Amino acid sequence: MRAAHSLIKHGNDEREISGKIASVKSRYGLATLRLVVDRRDGPYEYAHAEGTVQRARTPEEPIEPTNEELIAELPKSAEVKADGSEGQYSYEAGTTERLMDKMRSFGARISESIRAGCRVLLAAFPGKPRLAFRERSNASDLRPRLARVAELIEKQGASKEERGEVINQLRTPDNQSRGDLEGHTLDSVLKENQRAIARLIGQLRQGNHDAIVGMERGGAFVGDVIAAGSEELAKIIHKVPVHRAPKGDNKRKFDRDGMMQGEFNKIITTGARSIAVVDVYMGGRTASSLRDEIFKPILKENPDVSFRLYWIRETLEFEKKSEAGGIELEPARGDFKQNSPLAGRLSTVTQHVRMALGDDMEVVFDPDARTPITIFDRQGRIVRKWSPGPGQNTRDLLIELLNRPD
């Protein structure tokens, strides 16, 4: 019946399918097998196959599906294509596990080998020649490039130049063109971010805040990730625009007209007194500017208001040599000094990651982007690729992935 289903699924018309149904019946020794077409009102016809499970004859050997039937049933995301001689195929990088699982469901024994630097899956069915599936690479120089990026991401004490080499490929830095590897993510970085989001959601639930604020763009993205992971927290999340200081004003990050303060005051007027702010922490200027330009005047005017900042802090490059000769993270900015009368009303909670996924990635902020999320390992091998589903864009897909257990 699986073979008949494959014919119906991939056939072009009733005559073609009916002709092949007979060969399926004969090949598998079925007592009966016929195509049934249900013509209903509307533009579509519905077809299914009916047959008896009992066979008219019992073959000595179980009959395995033909190569054509097998390939038709493999995951579409693998994009399996003929690759030279009979029994040779290629498939899309990053779909190996799904491909192997499906072939095992057909009873195949799977082994792996390396040919000309490419991974090859060998599928052995009883009584049949092995089928070979070669993993396609995206470009001849991609694997060493990805391996180099992975090395730099994991390097403790990476320099500013080394960070730039990574960022210029995986992100869209300010006033620069989009990185040509946007959408590619090191496997350990994805797992690290998944754990950070899970902890962050747990801490926000325990915080019992009146409001959670995410500032455009990075903070708002973190807010969207949290909202997707917790219906409870989604009800109190506020996304606010950022009002920056005019160009040339190098002493401030936010405007001098009180518009940025006003965004927080709007939330306070709704009755919010315990306010959480979620964002991505990199160099620390945003943290210091929030403290001095926004929180300090608001706290002075509202003695019953408090803020807690929840940072996803990126550590790549922001490390230094310790006095003991090791590597330690640079001190965080943004807190009041301990002797400040406001110190008890501004606190921080930090999740450390090598790289914060989503921040400064143009494919995450372009609503029309449908770029896949491609996962690679430290050897530069593509190990998984996810594409946006129906109605999804890349932002939606990344939000979904970040809320999955690592």
Salt bridges, closest charged atoms under 4 A:
GLU14 OE1 - ARG39 NH2 2.61
GLU16 OE2 - LYS20 NZ 3.54
ASP38 OD2 - ARG40 NE 2.69
GLU45 OE2 - ARG39 NE 3.34
GLU50 OE1 - ARG34 NH2 2.82
GLU50 OE2 - HIS48 NE2 3.05
GLU69 OE2 - ARG27 NH2 2.31
GLU73 OE2 - HIS5 ND1 3.92
GLU79 OE1 - ARG136 NH2 3.89
ASP83 OD2 - ARG134 NE 2.98
GLU92 OE1 - ARG136 NH2 3.30
GLU92 OE2 - LYS385 NZ 2.75
ASP101 OD1 - ARG104 NH1 3.98
GLU112 OE1 - ARG119 NE 3.55
GLU154 OE2 - ARG378 NH2 3.31
GLU162 OE2 - LYS155 NZ 2.61
GLU165 OE2 - ARG148 NE 2.99
ASP180 OD1 - ARG145 NH2 3.00
GLU182 OE1 - ARG178 NE 3.45
ASP224 OD1 - LYS239 NZ 3.08
ASP224 OD2 - ARG395 NH2 2.83
GLU232 OE1 - ARG205 NE 3.98
ASP249 OD2 - ARG256 NE 2.75
GLU263 OE2 - HIS243 NE2 2.84
GLU263 OE1 - LYS266 NZ 3.76
ASP292 OD1 - ARG291 NE 2.76
GLU293 OE1 - ARG252 NH2 3.73
ASP304 OD2 - ARG273 NE 2.75
GLU314 OE2 - ARG163 NH1 2.63
GLU314 OE1 - ARG171 NH2 2.51
GLU317 OE1 - ARG163 NE 3.36
GLU319 OE2 - ARG354 NH1 2.80
GLU362 OE1 - ARG217 NH1 3.95
ASP377 OD2 - ARG381 NE 2.82
GLU400 OE2 - ARG404 NH2 2.75
ASP406 OD2 - ARG195 NH1 3.64
